[in-house]
Amino acid sequence: MGKFSIADENLANVMICRRCKTRNRMTADKCRKCGYRYLRPKRKDKRVKK
């Protein structure tokens, strides 16, 4: 993703709402925007850098 691995970890350490696609804290129980309870973790980039 980026140049710095620490920054990449912080950017990818969020939960995404399945209804409105809003970024939420990892500790969130429900979406901060719409209140939906079903959140998923943000996908990690699995590409190999050359």
Secondary structure, DSSP 8 states (H G I E B T S, - for coil): --S-HHHHHHHH--EEETTT--EE-TT-SS-TTT--S-EEE---------
